[in-house]
Amino acid sequence: MTVPQLVVHRDKELMAQAAAARLITRIVDSQAARGHASVVLTGGRNGNGLLAALAAAPARDAVDWARLDLWWGDERFLPEGDPERNVTQAREALLDSVPLDPARVHAMPASDGAYGNDADAAAAGYAAELAAAAGPEDHGPVPAFDVLMLGVGPDTHVASLFPELPAVRETERTVVGVHGAPKPPPTRVSLTLPAIRAAREVWLLAAGEDKAEAAAIALSGAGEIQAPAAGAYGRSRTLWLLDAAAASRLPRALYPPASP
């Protein structure tokens, strides 16, 4: 388990811009080192804000988009093209404006796709896709993602792992169907904590006063069943990217002394 590092920005706009710049650097470094990079995207206002900031960043052209694999941490189990799907929003924010290799864009299955309206089968299919992409150097059933991004919900949920629900308790499977989620839509597909922890770096994004209590709980020693964000960490780095509002209830001992 890596100790969380915190960066607090003045507002959500600056946070999105700085996180986009940080992500570009991380992708470019990974591509220089290994010839390719892999990133797990997150939805929600903070995830989409980061993608929009990346789309507007002049440095985006430093990325070799054709050598980037994109995955998702979770997805709303809705029909292909539904405006509420994370992949639909990501395409609008960034993906349609950069020269990605379509074969390396690994969207989670839709409810009208190959698995029909069976979220559990869709989850198993995505798990198989992850396993097929993992190499011997990854030492497990998912690739060692370079960066896995997660939005933090006001209830401390990450991906579609909600407090006390079965998905957050999963210790074996890498992807699960989620049923009865407390926010709509109730049916989802999500990576589990074991899959999240396979990432080299996990970045947790939180902006806004409505995220302040969740950040304080997750960073103050709460258990992962009660506060799933507390159980999200990377192999080499765990980074919390917050704005001042989301950081407003953090214990002073945690607050970075020199955040921009």
C-alpha positions as CSV (number, residue, x, y, z in Angstrom):
1,M,0.0,0.0,0.0
2,T,1.4,3.4,-1.0
3,V,1.0,6.4,1.3
4,P,-1.3,9.0,-0.4
5,Q,0.3,12.2,-1.7
6,L,-1.9,15.3,-1.8
7,V,-1.9,18.2,-4.2
8,V,-4.4,21.0,-3.5
9,H,-5.2,23.6,-6.2
10,R,-7.0,26.9,-5.9
11,D,-10.1,25.9,-7.8
12,K,-11.5,23.1,-10.0
13,E,-10.4,24.7,-13.3
14,L,-6.8,25.0,-12.2
15,M,-7.0,21.4,-10.8
16,A,-8.2,20.1,-14.2
17,Q,-5.6,22.0,-16.1
18,A,-2.8,20.9,-13.8
19,A,-4.0,17.3,-13.8
20,A,-4.1,17.3,-17.6
21,A,-0.6,18.5,-17.8
22,R,0.5,15.9,-15.3
23,L,-1.2,13.2,-17.3
24,I,0.4,14.3,-20.6
25,T,3.8,14.1,-18.9
26,R,3.1,10.7,-17.5
27,I,2.0,9.3,-20.8
28,V,4.9,10.7,-22.7
29,D,7.4,9.3,-20.1
30,S,5.8,5.9,-20.3
31,Q,5.8,5.8,-24.1
32,A,9.5,6.9,-24.1
33,A,10.3,4.1,-21.6
34,R,8.3,1.2,-23.0
35,G,6.9,2.3,-26.4
36,H,3.3,2.5,-25.2
37,A,1.2,3.7,-22.3
38,S,-2.1,2.7,-20.6
39,V,-4.6,4.9,-18.8
40,V,-7.8,4.1,-17.1
41,L,-10.4,6.9,-17.4
42,T,-13.1,8.0,-15.0
43,G,-16.3,9.8,-15.7
44,G,-18.2,12.4,-13.7
45,R,-17.6,16.2,-13.7
46,N,-14.0,16.0,-12.5
47,G,-13.0,13.2,-15.0
48,N,-14.7,14.9,-17.9
49,G,-13.2,18.3,-16.8
50,L,-9.7,16.8,-16.9
51,L,-10.4,15.4,-20.4
52,A,-11.7,18.7,-21.7
53,A,-8.6,20.5,-20.3
54,L,-6.4,17.9,-22.0
55,A,-8.2,18.5,-25.3
56,A,-7.4,22.3,-24.9
57,A,-3.8,21.8,-23.9
58,P,-1.2,22.6,-26.6
59,A,1.1,19.9,-25.2
60,R,-1.5,17.2,-26.1
61,D,0.4,16.8,-29.4
62,A,3.4,15.5,-27.4
63,V,1.4,12.3,-26.9
64,D,1.6,9.5,-29.5
65,W,-2.1,8.8,-29.4
66,A,-1.8,5.7,-31.6
67,R,0.3,4.0,-28.9
68,L,-2.1,4.7,-26.0
69,D,-4.4,2.1,-24.5
70,L,-7.5,3.5,-22.8
71,W,-9.7,1.6,-20.3
72,W,-12.5,2.6,-18.0
73,G,-12.9,2.1,-14.3
74,D,-16.6,1.8,-14.5
75,E,-19.6,2.3,-16.8
76,R,-23.3,2.9,-16.6
77,F,-24.9,-0.2,-18.1
78,L,-26.9,1.6,-20.8
79,P,-27.3,1.3,-24.6
80,E,-24.4,2.2,-26.8
81,G,-24.3,6.0,-27.5
82,D,-26.4,6.9,-24.4
83,P,-25.4,10.4,-23.3
84,E,-25.0,9.1,-19.7
85,R,-22.4,6.5,-20.6
86,N,-18.8,7.5,-19.5
87,V,-17.4,6.5,-22.9
88,T,-19.9,8.8,-24.7
89,Q,-18.9,11.7,-22.6
90,A,-15.2,11.0,-23.0
91,R,-15.6,10.9,-26.7
92,E,-17.2,14.3,-26.7
93,A,-14.7,15.8,-24.3
94,L,-11.5,14.4,-25.9
95,L,-11.4,11.1,-27.7
96,D,-13.1,12.2,-31.0
97,S,-10.5,15.0,-31.4
98,V,-7.3,12.9,-31.1
99,P,-5.9,10.2,-33.4
100,L,-6.4,7.1,-31.2
101,D,-6.2,3.6,-32.5
102,P,-9.8,2.3,-32.2
103,A,-8.5,-1.2,-31.3
104,R,-6.8,0.3,-28.2
105,V,-9.9,2.1,-26.9
106,H,-11.4,-0.5,-24.6
107,A,-14.9,0.7,-23.8
108,M,-17.0,-1.4,-21.3
109,P,-19.9,-3.3,-22.9
110,A,-23.2,-1.6,-23.4
111,S,-26.6,-3.0,-22.4
112,D,-27.5,-3.6,-26.1
113,G,-24.1,-5.1,-27.0
114,A,-22.7,-8.6,-27.3
115,Y,-23.8,-9.6,-23.8
116,G,-27.3,-8.3,-24.0
117,N,-28.8,-6.9,-20.8
118,D,-26.6,-9.1,-18.6
119,A,-24.3,-6.9,-16.6
120,D,-22.6,-9.9,-15.0
121,A,-21.7,-11.4,-18.3
122,A,-20.6,-8.0,-19.6
123,A,-18.3,-7.7,-16.5
124,A,-16.9,-11.2,-17.2
125,G,-16.2,-10.2,-20.8
126,Y,-14.4,-7.1,-19.8
127,A,-12.3,-9.1,-17.3
128,A,-11.4,-11.5,-20.1
129,E,-10.3,-8.5,-22.3
130,L,-8.1,-7.2,-19.4
131,A,-6.6,-10.6,-18.9
132,A,-5.8,-10.9,-22.6
133,A,-4.0,-7.6,-22.5
134,A,-1.9,-8.4,-19.4
135,G,1.6,-9.6,-20.1
136,P,4.0,-11.7,-18.0
137,E,5.5,-8.6,-16.6
138,D,2.2,-7.5,-15.1
139,H,2.1,-10.5,-12.7
140,G,-1.7,-10.7,-12.7
141,P,-4.9,-10.8,-14.6
142,V,-4.9,-7.1,-15.5
143,P,-2.3,-4.8,-17.1
144,A,-0.2,-2.7,-14.8
145,F,-1.9,0.5,-15.9
146,D,0.4,3.6,-15.9
147,V,-2.3,5.8,-14.5
148,L,-5.8,4.9,-13.2
149,M,-8.0,7.8,-12.4
150,L,-11.0,7.8,-10.1
151,G,-13.5,10.4,-9.2
152,V,-14.5,10.5,-5.5
153,G,-18.2,10.6,-4.8
154,P,-19.7,12.5,-1.9
155,D,-20.4,9.1,-0.2
156,T,-16.7,8.1,-0.8
157,H,-17.5,5.8,-3.7
158,V,-15.0,5.3,-6.4
159,A,-15.7,3.7,-9.8
160,S,-19.0,2.0,-9.0
161,L,-17.8,0.6,-5.7
162,F,-20.3,2.0,-3.2
163,P,-20.0,1.8,0.6
164,E,-21.1,-1.6,2.1
165,L,-22.3,-3.0,-1.2
166,P,-21.1,-6.4,-2.5
167,A,-18.8,-5.0,-5.2
168,V,-16.5,-3.2,-2.7
169,R,-16.0,-6.5,-0.8
170,E,-14.9,-8.4,-3.9
171,T,-11.4,-9.9,-3.5
172,E,-11.1,-12.3,-6.5
173,R,-12.7,-11.0,-9.6
174,T,-11.3,-7.9,-11.4
175,V,-14.6,-6.7,-12.9
176,V,-18.1,-7.1,-11.5
177,G,-21.7,-6.2,-12.4
178,V,-23.2,-3.8,-9.9
179,H,-26.9,-4.0,-9.1
180,G,-28.9,-1.7,-7.0
181,A,-26.4,1.2,-7.0
182,P,-27.7,4.1,-4.8
183,K,-27.4,6.6,-7.7
184,P,-28.9,6.1,-11.1
185,P,-28.7,4.1,-13.1
186,P,-28.8,1.2,-10.6
187,T,-27.0,-1.3,-12.9
188,R,-23.3,-0.7,-13.7
189,V,-20.1,-2.5,-14.5
190,S,-17.0,-1.7,-12.4
191,L,-13.4,-2.6,-11.8
192,T,-12.9,-4.0,-8.3
193,L,-10.3,-2.9,-5.7
194,P,-7.9,-5.7,-6.7
195,A,-7.9,-4.4,-10.3
196,I,-7.5,-0.8,-9.2
197,R,-4.5,-1.8,-7.1
198,A,-2.8,-3.3,-10.1
199,A,-2.1,0.2,-11.4
200,R,1.3,1.8,-11.1
201,E,-0.3,5.1,-10.1
202,V,-3.8,5.7,-8.9
203,W,-5.1,9.3,-9.0
204,L,-8.2,10.3,-7.1
205,L,-9.9,13.5,-8.2
206,A,-12.1,15.6,-5.9
207,A,-13.3,19.1,-6.4
208,G,-16.1,21.0,-4.8
209,E,-17.4,21.5,-1.3
210,D,-19.7,18.5,-1.7
211,K,-16.6,16.3,-1.8
212,A,-14.9,17.7,1.3
213,E,-16.4,15.3,3.8
214,A,-15.6,12.3,1.6
215,A,-12.0,13.3,1.2
216,A,-11.6,13.9,4.9
217,I,-13.1,10.5,5.8
218,A,-11.1,8.5,3.2
219,L,-7.8,10.2,4.2
220,S,-8.3,9.8,7.9
221,G,-8.0,6.1,8.3
222,A,-11.5,4.8,7.4
223,G,-12.0,1.2,6.2
224,E,-12.5,0.5,2.6
225,I,-15.8,-1.2,3.1
226,Q,-17.3,1.9,4.6
227,A,-15.2,4.3,2.5
228,P,-14.2,2.7,-0.8
229,A,-11.9,5.6,-1.7
230,A,-9.7,4.6,1.2
231,G,-9.0,1.3,-0.5
232,A,-7.9,2.8,-3.8
233,Y,-4.1,2.9,-4.1
234,G,-1.4,2.3,-6.6
235,R,1.6,0.0,-6.6
236,S,4.1,2.9,-6.8
237,R,2.0,6.0,-6.2
238,T,-1.3,7.2,-4.8
239,L,-2.1,10.8,-5.7
240,W,-5.1,12.8,-4.4
241,L,-5.7,15.8,-6.6
242,L,-8.1,18.3,-5.0
243,D,-9.3,21.8,-5.1
244,A,-9.4,24.0,-2.0
245,A,-13.1,23.4,-1.5
246,A,-12.7,19.6,-1.5
247,A,-9.7,19.9,0.9
248,S,-11.4,22.3,3.3
249,R,-12.2,19.6,5.9
250,L,-8.9,17.8,5.8
251,P,-7.0,17.5,9.1
252,R,-4.2,20.1,9.1
253,A,-1.7,17.4,9.5
254,L,-2.6,16.1,6.0
255,Y,-2.9,19.4,4.2
256,P,0.1,19.9,1.9
257,P,2.1,23.0,3.1
258,A,3.0,24.2,-0.4
259,S,0.3,23.2,-2.8
260,P,-0.3,25.6,-5.7
